[in-house]
Amino acid sequence: MVVLLQRVSFLRGVKSLKIDSVLEAAKAVVRIIENSGHEAYIFGFKCHSIVHNEVHTKKIRAKNIDIITSASVESLQKMFPKSSVIDGCLIINFANENFKIVSFIEGTTLDDNRKNIDFTLNAVAQNLDGKLLDYKFKYGNKIYSCIEDIKNMTIRLIGDPVKRIKANPLLILKSFSMMARFGYTIEPNTLISIKASLEQLKKVNIESVGKELRRIVNGKHAVLALECMKECDVFNSEDCNNNVILKSFNTINFNKIKDFEKNQETEFEIWSILLKIDELDELTKFKIMNEEEKNIVRWLIENENMYDVQTDIDCIKAIKNSIGNYEKDKGIHYIKELITQNNHKFTVLHTDEQSKKTAQKIFFWLRARPYFVDQIDIKNNEIKAISNNTANVLMTKQHLLDKLMVAKNYPRTIELYTTWLPKILKEDGYDVVQSEIDKIVEEKEIEEDNK
């Protein structure tokens, strides 16, 4: 009995263990490289996350793991024949996981290579035994520790920050995207250097600027980063095409987006709060979004007053008026997603009970009614059959849609045929064959009974 209890206890303990399968696969790769006579280490964001998670309650997760090694790319290709080389790094798939392997510069050590890494957050390494290897460097009269920076939630450039930024001006925006992602603060020397180097942003291509701006707005700590960028005068600086970078952001109260959980689902809502309709070209100019994504933001801006309604009829009309040709072409599910996002945006910005009820009412009327002509349950040949094949099908369906939109109660399908359709066809000047209507109505009644 004692043995059985011990076994149960052991099994429970095994169940509670969380095995990081990606990390274990990465260690296997390191072992293969070491067994071939080379140094190899896990490094970068995975090591950053390990240090962070040991100290801070809010955890961060590293999905990808990088490896750094003294082995040359040629040697690595022999060990991993199915690998590919991208930007001088080896990309391998091992145990169904992808890993990027970076080779030391020939004749150098791990620390020689780490001094070339931009941020202290990315310079911690881990050996096969799981020991974290700090990187310490001297700048001015002080010695800085990469592990200590992570523990203190500090963003710092390794070495002289002015020289770093001059060599790679994109580091200005990368500093803020790290702030937006992790909630860390930029240390004073790096921040002073950023302020003094804003002219360098002219050297950065438009697409890279847009990519970092998008990451910043999507970051969990976007407000912290955007406020810091405003203080540093980033939004008055220019890009390589002499475009001012989101100048309108200088006057925005970023606290508006504070309560939004930042993710892909809420990104369009957040941009629709940060931009006005005449500023939408910023999304295209900096290649932040494609035209389809930009159209979602446009729709959310144009329809943010959809909730200024009093009656059910007002709700129905507000939804109908929000649907342009583009939305019609995309279909009913597209408009449903748009109104879902608009509802979420509205309820985050307006937390009172009345606002919640209004949002629920708007969404109810969306779900309760068909809004596009192709949602009406009658086939084109049926319309033609009861109008001696002379009816304009699209126009007839549009008339039906207009009646549906303002009807107080949602009609049964049969009502379309017994009441509305004959009347609409006669109003349009078409002959109505009663026997054909009776036949179609009978078929529809059988269909509904079967349902």
N, C-alpha and C positions, 0 to 999 in steps of 0.2 A: 504493500500500500504506500509506504514512504517513497519507494522508488518511482511508483506511478505518479505521485504528487510532484516529485522532483522533475520528472519528464514533462508533465503538464506545465510546470512553472518555466522550464527551459524553453518549451515551444512558444509560450506566451511572449517570452523575452525576444525570441527570434522574430516573431510577428511584428513586434514594436520597432525593430531596427529599420532604419531608412537607408537603403543602400543606394548611393549615387552611381548608377550604372555608367553614366557618361565619364565620370571621374575614374572609375575602375578601368574603363576601356582606354582612357588617356594614359593611365599608369602602365597598361600593357604595351602601348606604343613606346613609351619611355624605356621600358625594360628591353624591348627588341633593339632599340637604338643603342642602349648601354651595352648590351651583350655583343654588339658589333664593334665595341671599343671606343665609343664616342660619349661625350657628355650630353645629357638631355634633361630638360626641366619643364614642368608645367609653369606657365607664367601668364601675366596679364590679368584680365577681368576676373577669371576664376579665382586667382589668389587674392585679388581685391575683395571679392565677395566673402571669402573664408575669413579674412581679418575683420571685415565689417561685421559679419554675423556673429562673431565671437563676443563683440563688445556692445553692439547696438540692438535695441529691441525690434526696430523696424528692419526686417530682413530684405536683402536684395538677392536676386537669383541670376546666376550666369548660365545661360543655355549652351553657349559654345565654349570650347576650351582650346587655347593655343599652346603650342610646344616650341621651345627654343633649344637649339642643339649645335654642337661643334661640327656635326657631320655636314658635308657639302650636299648640295641639291643632287648632284650626280650619285653620291653614295646612297642617299635616301631613296632615289628612284630604283636602285637595285634591291633595296629592302622591301619597297612597296611598288611593285611593277605597274599596278593599275592606277597609279597616282597621276595628277596633272599639275603643271606649273602655271601659276597665275601671279603676275607682278613679282616674280622672283621667289615666291613662297610655294612650298609643296602642299597640295590639297589631297588628302587621302580619305578613303572611307574604310573604317575599321570597326567591326562589330556593329555594323549599321549606323555608325556615327561618323560625322565629318569632322576632320581636324585640320587646322592650318599649322604647318611646321615651318619655322623660320630658322635659317642657318646663320651662325656667327659669321661676321666678316673674317676672312681668312687670316689666321695667325693672331686672333684676339681671344679674350676671355669673356665669361658671362658679364662681368662688371664693365668691361670695355664696351659691350653692346648695350648695356642698360643705361649708360650715360647718354646714349643717343635717343632714348625714349623720351617723349615730350613731357608727360605728366607723371608725378610721383605715384599716383594711384595705379598706374599700369606697369610699374617696375618691380613689383614683388614676384619672386619665383618660389617654386616648391620642388623639393627633390623626391625621389622615389619612396623614401621613408616617411614622407608627409611633413618634413620639417620645412617651415617657411623661411626663406632666405631674404632678409632685408637688404635694401640698397641704401647706402649712406653716401652723401656727397657734401662737399664744402662749397659754400658760396658766400663771399664776403668773409666775415669773421665767424660764421656759424656753420655747424654741421647739421644737416637735415636728414631725417629718417623717413623712408617711404611708409613704413608700417605705422609710425607715429602720426603721419598726416592722415591716414585712413581712420585711425582711432579718433583723431581730433576733427574728422569731417572737413578736411582742408584740401582745397584745389591749389596745386602749386606746379609751376613749370620747373623742370630740372635745369640747373645752371642759370645763366643770365637770361631773364625773361624777354628783354628787348631783342637780344640776338635771336632767341627762339622764334619770336613773332616775325621778325624780319625774314627769317628763313622760311617760315610757313605762316602767313597771315591768317589762315583759316583757324589757327589756334585761338584767336580772339573769340570767335563764335563757338568753338568747341568747349571753351571754358564755361560759357553760359549754358550750353546744352548739358554739360556735366552737372552744373548747379541745378538745372531744371529736372534732371533725372534722379539725382541722389539727395538733393536738399543740402549739399555741402556749401561752404562759403569760400570765395576766392581770397587767398591770403594777400596782404597789402602790397607787397612788391610786384606780384603778378598783376594786381588790379591797377596799380599806378602805371605799369608798363602798357597795359591794354589802353588806358586813356590816352597815353602819349603816342600810341601807334595806330590810331584809327585810320589814318591815311593809307596804311598798308592794305586795308580791305579792298582798295581799288585793283589790287593784283589778283584777287580771288575771282574765279569764274562764277557767273550768275547761278548756275545750277547748284554749285557747292554751297553758295550763300542760302539759296532756297531750301536745300536739304536740311541745313542746320537750323534755320528758322522754324521749319516744320517740327523738328525734333524738340525744339525749345517749347513751342506752343503745346505739344503733346505731352510734355514732361509732367510728372506728378507734382513737381514744385515749380510749375511754370510762372506763377505770380512772383515768387522770389527772384527768379532769373530775369523776368521782364522788367521788374522794378529796378534791378541792378543795372540792366542795360540802359534804361532811361537815365539813371543817375550818371552813367558813364558817357552819355551823349551818343550812344551807338546809333540811335534813330535819326541823327542828323548827319551821319557819315554817308559817303557815297560808295557805290560799287564800281566795277570796271567799266560800266557804260555811263558813268556819271549820274546814275539814278540814286536819289536819296533813299536809304533803306527804311521803309515803313515809317515815314515822317509823322503820319497821323498818330502813331503810338505814343508820341510825346505828350498828348493831351488826354490819354485814356486812363481811367481808373481801373487798373487790372484786378482789383478785388471783386469785380463783377463775375469773374470766372473762377473765383476761389473755391466755390462749393461744387464745382463740376469734377467728377471723377474723370481723370484724363485717360482716354483710351481711343481706339480707332472709331468707336461708335459715337463718341461725343465730339470728335475733332471738328466736324462741320458746324456743329452748334456753337463751339467756341469761336471759330473764325467769324461766324455771322454776328457775334457780339462785338468782336474786336474791330470789324471793318464796317464802313458804310457802303451803300450801293455804288457810289462813284469811286470807291477805292478798290473795287474788286479786281481791277487790272493788276494790282500788286501780286495777286496769286499767279497770274500768267507771266508777268514780267520776270519774277524770280523763279519761275517754273516750280512753284510750290505745289500746284495742282494741275491736272489736265482739265479740259473743257467740261467734261461730264461732272467731275468733282466740284468745279467752280460753279456749275449750274445749281448744284444742291445748296451751296452757300447763298447764291443769289436768291433762290426760292425762299430760304429761311429768313433772309433779311426782308424781302418784299412782303412776307406773310406773317410777320411777327405781331401785327395788329389783328390777326384773325380772331382773337379772343375778346375783342370789344363788341360782344354780342349780348342781346337781352333775351331773345326768344329762340325757340327751336327753328323757326323759319330763318332767322338770322344766321344760325349755325349752318343750315343747309346751304344758304346763299354764299356764306363766307367760304365754304369748302368748294362750291362750284366755281366761284370767282378765282380761286387759287389755281385752277387747272388750265394751263395754256396748252398750245399744240405740242410742245416738247413733252410735257407730262402725259398728255393723252397717248402719244406714240409709245411711251415707256410702259403704259399699262397700269392696271389697278393696284398691283403689288408695290409699284414704285411710289405712287401717291400715298399709299398706306405708310410706307417707310418714312416719307417726308413728314407726314403729319405726326407720326410717332416721335420723330426727332424734335419737331416743333413743340409738341406737348411736353416732352421731357425738358426742353430748354425753358419753356414757360413755367413749369412747376418748380424748377430749381430756382428761378429768379423770383417767383411769387409763391410764397409758402402758406398764404392764408387759405382758409377753408373754401371761400367763395371761388378763388382762382382754381383750386383743385376740382371743384364741381364743374366749372366752365370747361376745363380741359377734358374731363370725363365726358361731358356732353358732346363736345366737338368730336371726340373719338368714337362715341356711340353712333353719331349720325354718319360718320365715315363708314363704319362696319355695317350699318343697317341698310345701306343703299348702294345700288350700282351707279357708277359715275361716268362710265364710258359707253359709247354706243355698242361696243362689242360685248358688253355685259348683259344686254337685253336678250331675254330668252326667246328669240324668234329668228328663224332662219330666213336668209334673203329670198330663197325660192318660195317660202310661205307667203311673204309679203307680196311678191309678184303674182302668186296664184290667186289671191283674193282681190287683186286690182287689175285683172286682165293683162298681167305682165307689163304694165306701163308705169308702175310706181318707181320713183327715185328712192331706192332702198336706203341710202345714207341719210337723205333728208327726212324720210319717214322715221327712221330710228332716232334721229336728232330730236324730232318733235316728241317722240315717246320719252326720251331722256329728259327733256325740259319739263314734261308733266310729272315725271317721277321726282324730279328735284324739288318741286314745290308742293307735292302731295303730303298732307299731314300724316296720313297713315300709310305704311308700306303695303302696296296692293298685292293680292294674290296674282300669280302669273295669268290666270284665266281672265282677270279683269282687263288685261292688255288687249285681249282679242274680242271680248264681248262688248266692251264699252269704248275704250280709247282708240284702238286701231281703226275700226270702220269710220269713226268720226274724223280722224286725222286724214285718212285717205280721201274722204269726201271733201274735206276742207282744201286739200291739195288738187282737187278736180279729177280724181280717179274714180272709175266705175268699181263698185264693190259687189262681188258675187257672193250672195248670202250663203249659198250651198257650200262654197269653199270655206267660208268662215266657220260654219257649223261643223264641217269635217275636221278642221284644224283644232277647234275648241274641244271636240270629242277626244281627239288624240292627246291633247294636253291634259285633259281631265284624267284620262287613263294613266298618263305618265305620273301625274301628281299622286294619284291613288297608290300606284306602285311604290313611290318613294316613301 
